[in-house]
Amino acid sequence: MSKVKCDAGLLPASQVKKVIFLLCLAPSVARSAPPNAENRVTEAAKVLGISPATNQPPNDLSAANESAQAASDRLVQIAISQNRSIAIEEANRSEIAAAKRVAWAKLQPTINLFAGQSQYDSKTLEPASASGSNGADKREYGLNLRMNLFNGGSDWASVKAADRGLSAADIASESQRIRVTVMAQKSIVEFNQAAMELRLAEAASASAADLRSMSLRKFNAGLVGKIDLHKTEVREAEAVVQVTQARLNLEQAKISLLRTCGIDHNRTNEFADVIAPLEKASLPIPSHEKITQMISAKPPGEGAVTFAERIATLHSEKADLESKAAYRSRWIPAIDFTASLARNTSDPRGDVSSTQNITSTSQTQMLGLELNWKLWAPADDGRVAASIASREKAELKASDTRERTQAIRAELMARITSLVETLQTLRQAWERTSRLYDAETDLYQAGAVDIFELINSETQRLGALKSWRQSRHSLHLALIEWEALNRGFASESSP
């Protein structure tokens, strides 16, 4: 019969199995170690958003969790108000609006005021009897009017092209606002994730200290060798290093959050109360049932078409209108109506009779039509070719954007569905490894298992919790992208 060595001596394998079975069914052996570490791990799991007692995280409805969500909303508003890219888009829109007014102005007549003054002198040399000099001072001023009557619709095409450009600028401004919102939300989620990872690392460190205390007591009692004590000391040292690294990660995430929200690092203390709730509780996410409804519902209104696709379509239309305007301007003659009204004044001077030395004033009026037809214009030919190439590029980009949007939506839906299923699996893994760790702890104190098995079960339990939290974090980021996509914005991180 095979033998199994334990702290109580050599026992038959069948008896060891019996001892393990009885230990699992009977009340746990009273522990001499304080349960603070165990409580901290369980409490950290609840704060992270998981509890073996219910199917949905209870903290998602807690006051602390609502405070974290309120802090997130506040930081998003700060980011929108502080971000300069939104102001840049508004300035770009103003520039395009001015270009549209210029296009409209070409349809209006132009009126010019002109004025001038001239002086001339003449002198007669031959014959001597007729020698003398004379001259005059002349002044002229008036108005010129010019209005295009026909140019093949070139100016109207330019106006429509400018209108498409302004519409694209409006959409780009709205897209930039949502982009800033998404960037802020992701940065907030990353900071919250770093804070929860620190909580988990601290709980794991406390658990490692608890293991070391148990092994130390058993070592002092002569029940285990130094290997148990050394193994738990190494485990505790590793846990302390993980806490230090988690604190550094949290500080880096905080710096990134402040930068994304446009908050100067020197003003961190002013916003400490806003950021603090994000370190105390996990940001909530919808229930699995609600998530399923979200990804299966059809996006409202124009949400099915992203901003990028709408902008690309408008740019394609704009390029098409510009190519038409360039073609018409090159090949279709233009007819302009012209009119002028002028007044001339002349003051004679020199050797003239008194009857001739009289200021004369005249007024002229002119109406006419002008025909302009470009027979040879290489520069305009090049402009037509360039506009056609721009139109083809814009059409290709619009088509590519539509295909990319469909791919993004399909990929996000598959990712969210997979993460929801993964969370359910990892939740079961956490519950099972938690029960295993509790049983292994009792068995270790009873001398039925060694420290290596207990550390292994602890590692499995913490690993399951970390994996669950990381999957929940990935799901949260994916839900942010999904919500933005339904509002018309495709995140840059999406494929």
C-alpha positions in Angstrom: 0.0 0.0 0.0 1.4 3.4 -0.9 2.3 5.8 1.8 1.9 9.6 1.9 4.2 11.8 4.1 2.6 14.6 6.1 3.4 16.5 9.2 1.7 13.8 11.3 3.9 11.1 9.9 3.4 8.4 7.3 -0.2 7.6 6.6 -1.8 5.3 4.0 -3.1 7.1 0.9 -6.7 6.0 1.6 -6.5 7.5 5.1 -5.2 10.8 3.8 -8.1 11.0 1.3 -10.4 10.3 4.2 -8.9 13.1 6.3 -9.2 15.5 3.4 -12.8 14.5 2.8 -13.6 15.0 6.5 -11.8 18.3 6.7 -13.8 19.6 3.7 -17.2 18.6 5.3 -16.4 19.4 8.9 -16.2 22.9 10.4 -12.9 24.5 9.6 -10.1 24.2 12.1 -9.9 27.3 14.1 -7.1 29.5 12.9 -4.8 31.2 15.2 -3.9 33.9 12.5 -6.2 36.9 12.4 -8.5 36.9 9.3 -7.7 40.5 8.3 -5.8 39.5 5.1 -8.6 37.2 4.0 -11.1 39.9 4.7 -9.1 42.3 2.6 -9.0 40.0 -0.4 -12.7 39.4 -0.2 -13.4 43.2 0.3 -11.1 44.0 -2.6 -12.9 41.5 -4.8 -16.2 43.3 -4.0 -14.7 46.7 -4.7 -13.4 45.4 -8.0 -16.9 44.4 -8.9 -17.2 40.7 -8.1 -18.9 38.8 -5.3 -19.6 35.1 -5.1 -23.0 35.7 -3.5 -24.8 37.3 -6.5 -24.8 37.2 -10.2 -24.3 40.9 -10.7 -21.7 43.1 -8.9 -23.6 44.7 -5.9 -21.1 47.6 -5.8 -22.3 48.7 -9.2 -25.3 50.2 -7.4 -23.5 51.4 -4.3 -23.2 55.1 -3.3 -19.4 54.9 -3.7 -19.8 53.6 -7.2 -22.2 56.3 -8.1 -19.7 58.8 -6.7 -17.1 57.4 -9.0 -19.4 57.8 -12.0 -20.2 61.3 -11.0 -16.5 62.1 -10.8 -16.0 60.6 -14.2 -18.8 62.8 -15.7 -17.2 65.9 -14.0 -13.8 65.1 -15.5 -15.3 64.6 -19.0 -16.8 68.1 -18.8 -13.5 69.6 -17.6 -11.7 67.9 -20.6 -14.2 69.3 -23.1 -13.9 72.8 -21.7 -10.1 72.7 -21.5 -9.2 70.8 -24.7 -7.7 73.1 -27.4 -8.5 70.8 -30.3 -12.2 71.7 -30.0 -11.3 75.4 -30.3 -9.1 74.6 -33.3 -12.0 72.9 -35.0 -14.2 75.9 -34.3 -11.6 78.2 -35.8 -11.4 75.9 -38.8 -15.1 76.1 -39.2 -15.0 79.9 -39.1 -12.4 79.9 -41.9 -14.5 77.6 -44.1 -17.6 79.7 -43.4 -15.6 82.8 -44.6 -14.7 80.8 -47.8 -18.4 80.2 -48.4 -19.1 83.9 -48.1 -16.4 84.5 -50.7 -18.0 82.0 -53.1 -21.4 83.7 -52.6 -19.8 87.1 -53.2 -18.8 86.0 -56.7 -22.4 85.9 -57.7 -22.9 89.6 -56.7 -22.0 92.6 -58.9 -18.8 94.5 -58.2 -18.8 98.3 -58.0 -15.5 100.2 -58.2 -14.8 103.9 -57.5 -12.1 105.4 -59.6 -10.5 108.9 -59.5 -7.5 110.5 -61.1 -5.8 113.8 -61.9 -3.5 114.6 -64.8 -1.6 117.6 -66.1 -0.2 118.4 -69.5 1.8 121.2 -71.1 2.5 121.9 -74.8 4.7 124.6 -76.4 4.7 125.7 -80.1 8.2 126.5 -81.5 7.6 127.1 -85.2 6.7 129.4 -86.8 7.9 132.1 -84.5 4.8 134.2 -85.0 2.7 131.4 -83.5 5.1 130.5 -80.7 3.5 130.1 -77.3 2.5 127.5 -74.7 -0.7 126.1 -73.2 -1.8 123.3 -71.1 -4.6 122.0 -68.9 -5.2 120.3 -65.5 -7.7 117.4 -65.8 -9.6 115.6 -63.1 -11.7 112.5 -63.5 -13.8 110.3 -61.2 -16.6 107.9 -61.6 -18.1 104.4 -60.9 -17.6 101.1 -62.7 -20.1 98.2 -62.4 -19.5 94.6 -63.5 -21.8 91.6 -63.1 -21.4 88.1 -64.5 -24.5 87.0 -66.5 -23.4 83.6 -67.6 -20.4 81.4 -67.0 -21.9 77.9 -67.3 -22.7 77.6 -63.6 -19.1 77.7 -62.5 -19.8 80.1 -59.6 -22.9 78.2 -58.5 -20.9 75.0 -58.4 -18.3 76.8 -56.2 -21.0 77.9 -53.9 -22.3 74.4 -53.5 -18.8 73.0 -53.0 -18.2 75.6 -50.2 -21.5 74.6 -48.6 -20.4 70.9 -48.6 -17.1 72.0 -47.0 -19.0 73.9 -44.3 -21.2 71.0 -43.5 -18.2 68.7 -43.2 -16.6 71.3 -40.8 -19.8 71.2 -38.7 -19.6 67.4 -38.5 -15.9 67.5 -37.8 -16.4 69.9 -34.9 -19.1 67.6 -33.4 -16.8 64.6 -34.0 -13.9 66.3 -32.2 -16.1 66.9 -29.2 -17.0 63.2 -29.0 -13.4 62.3 -29.6 -12.3 64.3 -26.6 -15.1 62.7 -24.6 -13.9 59.2 -25.5 -10.3 60.0 -24.8 -11.3 61.4 -21.4 -13.5 58.4 -20.6 -10.8 55.9 -21.5 -8.2 57.8 -19.5 -10.6 57.8 -16.5 -11.2 54.1 -16.9 -7.4 53.5 -17.1 -6.9 55.5 -13.9 -9.7 53.6 -12.1 -8.2 50.3 -13.3 -4.8 51.3 -11.9 -6.4 52.2 -8.6 -8.2 48.9 -8.4 -5.0 47.0 -9.3 -3.3 48.8 -6.4 -6.1 47.6 -4.1 -5.7 44.1 -5.3 -1.9 44.2 -4.9 -2.3 45.4 -1.3 -4.8 42.7 -0.6 -2.4 40.1 -2.1 0.4 41.5 0.0 -1.7 41.1 3.1 -2.6 37.6 2.1 1.1 36.8 1.6 1.9 38.2 5.0 -0.8 36.0 6.5 0.8 32.9 4.9 4.2 33.8 6.3 2.7 34.2 9.8 1.1 30.8 9.6 4.3 29.2 8.4 6.3 31.0 11.1 4.0 29.7 13.9 4.3 26.2 12.5 8.0 26.5 12.2 8.3 27.7 15.8 6.2 24.8 16.9 8.6 22.4 15.0 5.8 21.2 12.6 7.5 22.4 9.3 11.0 23.0 8.1 12.7 26.2 7.1 11.7 25.7 3.4 8.1 26.6 4.3 9.3 29.8 6.0 11.6 30.7 3.2 9.0 30.1 0.5 6.4 32.3 2.2 9.0 35.1 2.8 9.8 35.1 -0.9 6.1 35.2 -1.7 5.7 38.2 0.6 8.6 40.0 -0.9 7.2 39.5 -4.4 3.9 40.8 -3.3 5.5 44.0 -1.8 7.2 44.6 -5.1 3.9 44.3 -6.9 2.4 46.9 -4.6 5.2 49.3 -5.3 4.8 48.8 -9.1 1.0 49.2 -8.8 1.6 52.6 -7.0 3.9 53.7 -9.8 1.3 52.7 -12.4 -1.4 54.6 -10.5 0.8 57.7 -10.5 1.5 57.4 -14.2 -2.2 56.9 -14.9 -3.0 60.0 -12.8 -0.5 62.1 -14.8 -2.0 60.8 -18.1 -5.5 61.6 -16.8 -4.6 65.2 -15.9 -3.0 65.7 -19.2 -6.0 64.4 -21.1 -8.3 66.6 -19.1 -6.1 69.6 -19.8 -5.3 70.1 -16.1 -1.9 71.5 -15.3 0.1 69.3 -13.0 0.7 72.2 -10.6 -3.1 72.4 -10.1 -3.5 68.8 -9.1 -4.6 69.7 -5.6 -7.5 71.8 -6.9 -9.0 68.7 -8.5 -8.1 66.2 -5.7 -11.7 65.9 -4.5 -12.9 65.2 -8.0 -10.4 62.4 -8.6 -10.5 60.8 -5.2 -13.8 58.8 -5.7 -12.2 57.0 -8.6 -9.6 55.5 -6.3 -12.2 54.2 -3.9 -14.7 52.3 -6.1 -14.9 50.6 -9.4 -16.7 52.5 -12.2 -20.0 50.7 -13.0 -20.8 48.9 -16.2 -24.3 47.7 -17.4 -25.5 44.2 -16.6 -24.9 41.4 -19.0 -28.5 41.4 -20.1 -28.4 45.1 -20.9 -25.2 44.8 -22.8 -26.7 42.1 -24.9 -29.6 44.4 -25.7 -27.3 47.3 -26.5 -25.3 45.5 -29.1 -28.3 43.9 -30.7 -30.3 47.1 -31.0 -30.2 49.2 -34.2 -28.4 52.5 -33.7 -30.9 55.5 -33.7 -31.1 58.1 -36.5 -27.8 58.8 -38.3 -25.8 56.9 -35.7 -25.5 54.0 -38.2 -23.3 56.3 -40.3 -20.1 57.5 -38.6 -18.9 61.1 -38.7 -15.9 59.9 -40.7 -18.2 58.4 -43.4 -20.4 61.5 -43.5 -17.3 63.7 -43.8 -15.8 61.6 -46.5 -19.0 61.6 -48.5 -19.3 65.4 -48.2 -15.7 65.8 -49.3 -16.4 63.5 -52.3 -19.3 65.7 -53.3 -17.3 68.8 -52.7 -14.5 67.5 -54.9 -17.0 66.6 -57.6 -18.5 70.1 -57.6 -15.1 71.7 -57.6 -14.1 69.6 -60.7 -17.3 70.8 -62.4 -16.5 74.4 -61.6 -13.0 74.1 -62.9 -14.2 72.4 -66.1 -16.9 75.0 -66.8 -14.5 77.9 -66.0 -12.1 76.5 -68.5 -14.3 75.6 -71.5 -17.5 77.7 -71.2 -17.4 81.4 -72.2 -18.4 84.0 -69.7 -20.6 87.0 -70.4 -20.4 90.0 -68.2 -22.6 93.1 -68.0 -20.6 96.4 -67.6 -21.6 99.9 -66.9 -19.7 103.1 -66.0 -20.5 106.6 -65.1 -17.6 109.2 -65.2 -17.2 113.0 -64.7 -14.3 114.9 -66.3 -13.1 118.4 -65.5 -10.5 120.4 -67.5 -8.8 123.7 -66.5 -7.0 125.2 -69.5 -4.0 127.5 -68.9 -1.3 129.2 -71.0 -1.4 131.6 -74.0 -5.0 131.3 -74.9 -7.8 133.8 -75.3 -10.1 134.6 -72.5 -12.9 132.8 -74.3 -10.8 129.6 -74.4 -9.5 129.9 -70.8 -12.7 128.5 -69.4 -13.1 125.4 -67.2 -15.0 122.6 -69.0 -16.9 119.7 -67.4 -18.2 116.6 -69.1 -20.0 113.5 -68.0 -20.0 110.1 -69.8 -22.1 107.0 -69.4 -21.5 103.6 -70.8 -23.4 100.3 -70.9 -22.1 97.1 -72.5 -21.6 93.4 -72.6 -18.2 91.5 -72.6 -17.5 88.0 -73.8 -14.5 86.2 -72.4 -13.5 82.8 -73.8 -10.3 81.1 -72.9 -8.8 79.6 -76.0 -5.4 78.8 -74.6 -5.0 78.4 -70.8 -2.6 75.7 -69.7 -2.8 76.6 -66.0 -6.6 76.1 -66.1 -6.1 72.8 -67.9 -3.9 71.7 -65.0 -6.4 72.8 -62.5 -9.1 70.7 -64.2 -6.9 67.6 -64.1 -6.0 68.2 -60.5 -9.7 68.6 -59.4 -10.6 65.4 -61.2 -7.9 63.5 -59.4 -9.1 65.0 -56.1 -12.6 63.8 -56.8 -11.4 60.2 -57.5 -9.4 60.2 -54.3 -12.3 61.5 -52.2 -14.6 58.8 -53.7 -12.2 56.1 -52.9 -11.8 57.4 -49.3 -15.6 57.5 -48.8 -15.9 53.9 -50.0 -13.0 52.8 -47.8 -14.5 54.6 -44.8 -17.9 52.8 -45.2 -16.2 49.4 -45.3 -14.1 50.2 -42.3 -17.1 51.3 -40.3 -18.8 48.0 -41.0 -15.7 46.1 -39.9 -15.4 48.2 -36.7 -19.0 47.5 -35.8 -18.7 43.8 -36.4 -15.4 43.5 -34.5 -16.7 45.5 -31.6 -19.8 43.4 -31.4 -17.8 40.1 -31.4 -15.3 41.5 -28.9 -18.1 42.6 -26.4 -19.9 39.3 -26.8 -16.7 37.3 -26.2 -15.8 39.4 -23.1 -19.2 39.0 -21.6 -18.9 35.2 -21.9 -15.3 35.3 -20.6 -16.4 37.3 -17.5 -18.9 34.6 -16.6 -16.3 31.9 -17.0 -13.7 33.8 -15.0 -16.3 34.5 -12.3 -16.8 30.8 -11.8 -13.0 30.3 -11.7 -12.8 32.9 -9.0 -15.5 31.2 -6.9 -13.9 27.8 -7.3 -10.4 28.9 -6.6 -11.6 30.8 -3.5 -13.2 27.6 -2.1 -10.1 25.7 -3.0 -7.9 28.2 -1.2 -10.1 28.1 2.0 -9.9 24.3 2.0 -6.2 24.3 1.4 -5.6 26.7 4.2 -7.5 24.5 6.6 -5.6 21.5 5.4 -2.2 23.2 5.7 -2.9 24.2 9.3 -4.0 20.6 10.0 -0.7 19.4 8.4 -2.4 17.5 5.5 -0.8 19.6 2.7 2.5 21.4 2.4 3.1 25.2 1.8 3.7 24.7 -1.9 0.1 23.5 -2.5 -1.3 26.4 -0.4 0.8 29.0 -2.3 -0.3 27.5 -5.6 -4.0 27.7 -4.6 -3.4 31.3 -3.5 -1.8 32.1 -6.8 -4.7 30.5 -8.7 -7.2 32.5 -6.7 -5.5 35.9 -7.2 -4.8 35.0 -10.8 -8.5 34.3 -11.4 -9.4 37.7 -9.8 -6.9 39.6 -11.8 -8.0 38.0 -15.1 -11.6 38.8 -14.3 -10.8 42.4 -13.5 -8.7 42.7 -16.7 -11.5 41.3 -18.8 -14.0 43.7 -17.1 -11.6 46.5 -17.9 -11.4 45.5 -21.5 -15.2 45.3 -21.7 -15.6 48.7 -20.2 -13.3 50.2 -22.9 -15.1 48.3 -25.6 -18.5 49.6 -24.3 -17.1 53.2 -24.5 -16.2 52.6 -28.1 -19.5 51.0 -28.9 -21.4 54.0 -27.4 -19.3 56.4 -29.3 -19.8 54.4 -32.5 -23.6 54.6 -32.1 -23.2 58.4 -31.7 -21.2 58.5 -35.0 -17.6 58.3 -33.8 -15.3 55.5 -34.7 -12.4 55.3 -32.2 -8.8 55.3 -33.6 -8.0 52.2 -31.5 -10.6 50.2 -33.4 -9.3 48.2 -36.4 
